[in-house]
Amino acid sequence: MLDTPSPPAKHGKASKPPDVQVSRAGGRLRVEYDVTSHDPQPHQLVVTVNSEDEAKIPPRTLTIPVHSTGHGKVTTEIALDPLKRYDVSTSTIAGQPPIPSESVVVNIPPFSAPKPNTQQRVLAFISSAVARVRGDRRRG
């Protein structure tokens, strides 16, 4: 005789994701957060950093204690290569027993060389022309 299947488990709705901004700061990951509108106020921020450009490096996760004011800035020890892109997933932990929030994902693009403006392009052309006239550069 077959057992009667049990009804699906009921899951509570996760709290809203944290209000975060992630960026590069001095070659490291910086996280700015504000969870003052969350009830109950979270006590931890969980941050996971991954990069498609680092195929052999697994995602790195760190837990940041939330300041008692509910907002703050943290420059982490996670180094970010300026030529690589990263995706950073952030959620919070609140209550007892600990309950995670929804996650928010922020993409950090790689740095790129700034494109020269019109004035810089004209000056580069003139400089190159003068160098050719002087014989500093030969046509290839």
N, C-alpha and C positions, 0 to 999 in steps of 0.2 A: 504494500500500500504506500502511495506517495504522500509525502508530507505536504501540507498546505503551505504555499509560499507565503512568506511573511511580507507585510506591506513595506514599501520602500522607507528607508530611514528619513526622518525629517531633519533638515539642516537649517540652522538659523541663518538669517541674512547677515552677511559680513558688514561691518561698519564701513563708512566711506573712506576712500583712500586719503593718505595725508596730502597736505598742500606742501609740495617740495619744489625746490629749484636745485638742479645739480649743474656743476660747471667745472672747468679746469681752473686751478689756482696754484701757480708755481709748480706745474707739472704733476700735481696731485688732484684727487677727486675732492671737491668741496660740496657739501650738502647743507642747504638752508631749509629749515622746516618751520611750519606753524600748525600746531594741532590744538590751538586754544578753543576751537569750536567743537571739538570732539567730546562726547560724553559716553562713557567715562574717559577721562584724559589718558591717552596712551603713556606707557612707561618706557617703551622701547621702540626704536625705529630699526627696521631690518632692511639692509641695502645689499643688493646683488648686482655685481658689475660683470659684464660679459662683452666680448668683442669678436665679431665675425673675422676680423683681421688677425686674430691670435688663435689659430685653429688648434694648436697643441696645448693651450693654457685653458684649464677649466674655469668656469665662472667663480668669482670670489664673493663671499658673503661676509658681511660684518654687522654687528649689532651695536647701535648707538643709544646710550641712555638718553631719554628725553628730559630736558631741563624742567625744573618745577614750574617755570613760567609758561611752558608749553610751546616755546619757540626758541630757535637758536641757529648757530652756524658752526659747522665742524669741517675742518680740513683734515681728511683722512690720510693714512699712510699708503693708500693705494696709488701707485704711480700710473699716470696715463701717458702713453706715447703720443706725441703731438701729431704724428702722421697716421694714427689709427682712429677708427670710429668705435664708439662704445654705446651699449644700451644699458641703462641703469634702472633696475626695478626696485621700488620702495613700497614698503607696507609698514603698519604699526602693530604693536601688541598691547592690548589693554585688558584690564580686569583680572579677576581671580575666580576660576581658572583662566589662564591666558587665552585670549581670543584674538586671532589675526584679523586685520582689515583687508579690504580689497587692495590690489596693487596698482601702482601707477608706474608706467614705463616712460623714461625720458631718453631721447637719443642725443649723444654728444658727437657732432661731426668732427672730422680731422681738421687741423689747421691747414689752410692753403695759402700759398704766396699771394699777396695782394696784387691785383692787376694794376698796371701802371695807368695813370690818367693821361689825357691828351697832351698836357704840357710835358709830362715825363717822357712820352713817346717821341715828341718833337725834339726834345733835348737829346735823347739817345740817338736819334737819327743824325742830328747836327754833329754830335760828338764823334759818331762813327765816320761821317763824311770828312771831318777835319783830320781824324786819325789816318784815313786813307790818303788824303792829300799830303800829309806830312810823311807818309811812308811807314807809319806805325803798324798799319794793318794792310795786308795784301788781299786782294780778291781771291777767293778760293775756287 
